[in-house]
Amino acid sequence: CLSRCEGMDSMQAAIHTCLDNGRVEIVREALEAQWRVRSNEWSESSGPKLLTLECGPSDEPAECGICFEALHQAPGIFVSERGFRACQHFTCLECAEHVQDEANDRLRIWRMRRDPRIPQPPGPVCPMCRATFAQAARLTDPTMDPRTFFRLACVPQEGEGVEDLRLNDKIVPSVLSALLPINVMQFTPILEKELWPTWCKDASSPNALAEADFLRPGGMLAWLSDHLLEMKVEGVRGGPPPLQENPEKWFRHFDYNGKGVLSKPEVLRGIAKAYDVSALANPETPARRARSEGIQRLRNIVDAIWDDSTWQNGVPLAEFLGKGGLAERILTALPPPEASDEHAVAKRSNSVTVEEALARARAADMKRCEDDQTRAKERAEKQKLAASTLPMTRNARRAGSVRADQPGRAGAELLLASLLEAAREGQRGTVQAPIRIQCPFCGAVNQARAAAGHR
């Protein structure tokens, strides 16, 4: 069916049909087909659709606030009982699951102790804002299920349903930085001035996107899926080989269609991807304008060396490699790149085709979704077991509920109960004497009776 779609509009209609009928596995293939088409596009101002050209270098991506690992590798969120995000904060998936597991362990231990003096511990909460949540989950990949991603990316207000969900301009930077290796500080001005006005051009609200606005052709989903698929393909194939070392491999690396011909946009894209275009700008140009100026100069260079009469439909491999061919012209026109960058890129390159890379990435994402579902079921079973282990007596529940509105006292009372229990076990039968325990933070004194010999 996808091969019979004519143009991007019919492809977009196929995506909506698949989403309405729950066929998310076909949605991924449709997004891949759209990316293949858009990957050859070239903007006069920003060049090809590459993340480093649009958002700057990815040397400082967003990090997990707990373990400081790169957030885009496995973004985790906190989901409420209603199935929406409980707050706007992100952590890595491992830390989010650890927070939930720790809360389940505290509940299980509390129920096993059956001590009426210890109030019931609170459930899992976000470590940043203390918002309660029911489950830790991975932020859905928009290339796998765009509709679920949108619903988990939004943070609804109290009483809002699925129809009321809106993705506003306040939380979009954190959402995108949780999926892509971008520097939030550098990316936010680009988002506000260039991307967000384009995405909201036909939206019902200028500062928020509804689900239909998010799925609109050429909107946020198209931009996001293009960059994610580019990353997935590059992760499987590796970076492009240096042009001066192996022009044939360089040619085949950017021949995405496998037709043995490179069009002018594909050549421009290959140079921009394998070369630091900001080095082409004037040294006196400010850093914020170096990339855009470098793109313009790169376009002028390729236009000057491109033979429009001979390569109207693209340059074949023989004319690209031959003496005086396009590869030799490119190397003559461009300054040589840094040796360290060449070595790093060449070390990562391999001979996997784009089709094979897409298939491998798709299979890996499907396997990841299955593993997440299995792990979520196991964690739900543990949570259910913790809630049903050794239920407390009626008096214990009544005593614990007296101070349920004061969760801050749980730790102090747990310390006091532990000391008293140790005193009873260590000095049974001895004369009871009063002891005083002073809080190290506020100086308040708690008085209790314990064995006289208890230290």
N, C-alpha and C positions, 0 to 999 in steps of 0.2 A: 504494500500500500504506500509506503514512504517513497519508493522509487517512482510511483506514478504521480506523486504530487507535483504540480507545476507552479514554480515560484514560491516565494516566502509566505505569501498570504495563505495559500492552500496548506502549506506546512504548518502554519500557526493554527489553522482550523483543525488539522489533525491532532495537534497537541491538546487543544481544548476538548476534543471528542474523547481522547484517551484519558484525560483527567476526570471527565464526567463519568466514565465507565470503569475507573479504577485500574487502568492498564498503564501503570507508571513505568513498566519496563520498556514500553514502546516510546514513552516520552523521552527517555534518555537518548534513544537512537534518533529521534526527530531533532533534538537539540544538537546532537553531533552533526547531523546533516546541515543544519543551519550554520553551525560554526565553520564547517568546511567551505561554505559559500562566503561567509563574511570574513574569513581569514585572508582572502585575497583583496579585500577592500583597502583603500588608501585615502586618508584624509589629508587635504592640503595643509591644514594647520598642525595636526598632531601626528601625522604619518600613519603607520599600520596600527592595528588594535593590539598593542602590547602593553602589559601592565607596567613595565619599567618606564615606558615612554609617557604613559598617562599619569602615573602616580609616583614616579620617582623610584630610586633604588630601594630594595627590600632588605637592607642591612639591619634595620631596627624594627622588626615586626612587633605586633602586640603580644604581650606575655601574660601567662596565668598569674594572678595575683597571689597565689599560694606557693607554687613551686618554681615560678619564673621560666617555665618552658614556653616555647613558641605556641601561641594559642591556636593558630590556624591548622596545626597538625591534627588536633582532636578537640574541637570546641565543645564544652559541656555547658548545659543550662539547668536551671532548677524549675521543675514543672509542678504546678499546683494540682489540686484534686480535680479541678475543672478541665485539666488538659492544656492550659495555657502557661506561659512563663510567669513565674511568681514575682520576678524582679528583672531589672535590666542588666544585671551583672553576668559576666562570663568567667568561667574557670576552665582548666583542661578537664576532660572527661574523667580521668583517673582521680583527680582531687574532688570533683563533684560527687563521684560515687563513694569516695572515702568519707565525705561529710555525712552522707546518708547512712552508710554502714556504721559509723561511730554512734549516731543517734539510735539506731536499732540495737546496738550492743548495750548502750546505757539503759534502754527500756527493758531489755532482757534481764540484765543484772538487777535492776530495781525490782522487777517482779519476782525474781528468785530470792531476794533478801527477805521480803515480806515484813519489812520494818515499818511500823506506822509512823515513826518520827521523820522519815525521809519522804518528802513530797515526790510526786511523779515527775521525772525529768521531762523537759520540753522535747518536742519532736525535732526533726532535721530543720535547720534554718540556714539561710545564706550567710556565709562568714563575713560578708561585707556590710550588709544592711539588716541582718537578722530577720528577714522575711521568711515565714514558714513555707515549706514546700512538701510535696508528697513523694516526688521521684526525681532522681538525677538522670539526665538523658543527653545524648549527643545531638547537637544542632543538625537538623536534617540537611543533607546535601541538596541544594536546589536543582542540580542536574538529575537527581534521582526522583524527587517528588517536590515540584515547585510549590504546590498548594500547601502541603504540610509545612514546608520551610517557612512560607509567609505567615502561617498561623502561629508557629513557634517563635518567629522573629519579633512579632508584635508583643507589646506588654499592655493588656487591656485594663481599663479601669473597672472598679467594682460594678457589677451588674451588666457589663457589656457582653454580648454574645459574639458568635462567629461573624454575623453580618455587620457588626459594629467595629470590627478590627481595622486598625489603621496603622501603617508604618510611617511614623513621623520623622522629621529631619533631625530630631534630637538623638534618636537611638540608632539611626542608620549608620553613622561612622563606626560605632562599636560593633554592629552586626557585620559590616563588611570587613573590618579588621580581624574579626574572629574567623573569617573564611579565607582571607587572602593575606599574603605576607607584605603588608603595607605599613608605612609609618603613619600613625594616626595624625600627628601634628602636621605633617606635610600634605597628607591627603585631604584633610578637612576643608581647607580653602578651595581646592580643586573641585571637591564635591559640591560645595555651596555655590560656586560661581559657574561651573560648567555642566556637571552631570545632573544635579538635582533639578535645576530649571528645565532641562530636557525631559527628564522622566515625568515631571509634573505638568508638562505643557498642556496636556488634554485631560488632566485629572480633575476630579470634582472639587478638591481642596488644594490650594497652592503649597501647603506645608505637610501634606500627608498623602499616602498612597493607599487606595483600597485594593482588594485582591484583584479586581479586573484591571486596575491601573498597573499593578505589578506584572501581570501576565501579558500586557499589551505588546504587540510587535515593536521591536526597536526600543523597548523600555529597559527597566532595571533588570528583569530576568535575562534578557538577551545579553546585556553587558556583563552580568555576573557569570552566566553560564559560559560565555566565550572565554573569559579569563580562567575559569576553573578548568575547563577542558584543555586549554592551552597548557596549564600547569600539569595536568594529569598526563598528557601526551609527552611533554618534555621530561616528566619524571620517569617514564618508561624508556623513551628513546635516548635520553641524555641530551646534552647541548650539541650544537653544530660543530663539526670539526673545523680547524683553521683553513681558510681558503687557500693560503699560500702553501700549505703542506699537502693537501689532498683536494684539489678542485672537483674531482669527480664525486667524492663522497659529499662534499658541500652541495653540489648540484642535486644529488639524489635525496639529500636530507630535506631540502626545501621543495622538492617535487611532490607535493602532497597528493596530487591526483595520479601519480605514477605514469604519466603520459610521455615522459621523456622530453618535455618542453617546459621552460620556465617563462612565464609572462613577466612583464615589467613590474607589476605590483608584487609578484613573488620574489623577484630579485631585490626590490627595495626592502621587502619584509626580511629577507635573509640577511642583508647587510645591517639593517637596524637591529636585528636580533643578535647577531654575532659581533657587533662592533659598538663601541661607546660613541654614539652620535654626538654627545655633548662636546667631544674633543674636536669636532669640526667647527664649532662656533668660534667667534673672535675671542681671544683671551680676555679682553676687557668687558665682555658681556657678563651681566650678573648671573649668578648660578640659577636663579629661578627661570631665566629665559634661555639658558644654554641649550636645553634639549630641543625646544621649539625652533631655535635658530639653526641648530645642527640638522634637524629634519629638513628644513628648507634648503640648506646647502647640499645635503645628500640628494635631494630630488633634482637639484640643478646639475649635480655631477653625473647622475645616471642618465638624465635627459641628454647630456652632452656626448656621452659615449654610446648611447643606444642608437642602433641603426633602424630607423622606423620603416624604411623601404624593404629591408631584408627580414627583419624580425617583427613584422606586423602581428603575427599570431604567436609570437614567443620565440625564444632562442633554443634550438636543439642542443643536445649534449655535444655533438661533434664541433659545432661552431662556438660553443662555450669553452671547450678545452683547446681548440686548435691555436696555432701561432697567430698572434694578433686577435685572438678571440675575446669574448666578453670578460672572462676571468682575468686575463692579462691586463685588459684595460682597467678593470676595477682596481687591481693591485697597484697599477701605476698612478691612478687618480687619487687613491686614499693613502693617508699616512699609515705606516705600520702600527698595529696595536701593540700593547705592552706584552712582553714575553711571558710574564706570570699569568696573565689572563688567558693567553693561548694555551698554555700547558694545562690549566685547570679545565678549560672547555674540552680540549682534545681527550683528556683522561675520562670524561664522562660519556663521550659519544659512542654510539653503537649503530648497527645496521638494521634496526627494527623499522618496519614501514609504519606509516600513519594508521592504516587500517588495523594492523596487528596491535599497535599501541592503544588504540581506542578499545579494541576488544579486551585486551588485558586489563586496562583500567576499569572497564565496565564490569568485568568479572570480579575484580578486587573490591569494587564498591558494593556489588551484590553480596559478596561474602561478608563484608563488614556489616551490612545491614542485618544479615542473618545472625551474626555473632552478637550484635547489640540486642536483638530481640531475645536471644537465648539468655544472655546475661541479665537482662531486665526481668525475665521470668524467674530466674534463680534468686535475684535480689528481692523480688516481691514475695517469694515463698519464705525467705528468711525473715522478712518483715512480718509476715503473717504468723510465723512460728514464734517470733519474739513477743507478739501481742497476746499469744495464747499460752505462754509458758507460765505455769504455777500462778494462777490468778490469786490476787490478794484477798484477804478476808474483808468482811464488811466494815469492821472497825478500822482496819488499816486503810481501806479506801477513803473512809470518812476523815481519818486523820491526815491523809495525804492531800485531800481536796481542800482542806482548810486553807492551805498556803499555796494553792495552785496558781494564784494570781501573782505570786512573788517568786519567779523562777531563779532570781539571783541568790536566794537563801539556800538553794539546794546544795551547793558545794560546801558551805559552812556547816550545815546540819549533817551532811555526810561525814565530814571530818569529826564532828562531835560524837556522832553515833559510833564511828570506828574506834575512837578513844575509849568510849564507855564500854564497848564490847570487849576490847583488849583488857580493860581493867577487870571486868567481871571474870574473864577466863583466866587471868594471871594471878589474881588474888582472891579467890573465892573463900569465903569464911572469915575474912579479916574485917576489922572495923572500918566502916565507911567514913570517909572524910570529904569535906567540900574541896573542889578544885576549881580553878578559874582559868579560862581560855580567852586570851585577848586577841581580837582581830588585828592583823598587822597593817591593815589599811586605814580603818577609821578609829581604832582604839577601843571599840566597844568590848565589854567583858561579859562572857557567858559563864554562868556558875552552874555547876552540877556536882553530884556526889559520886565518888569513885573509891576504890580501895586505897587505903592509906599508903601502901607500899608502891603504888603505881607511879612511875617516873613522870 
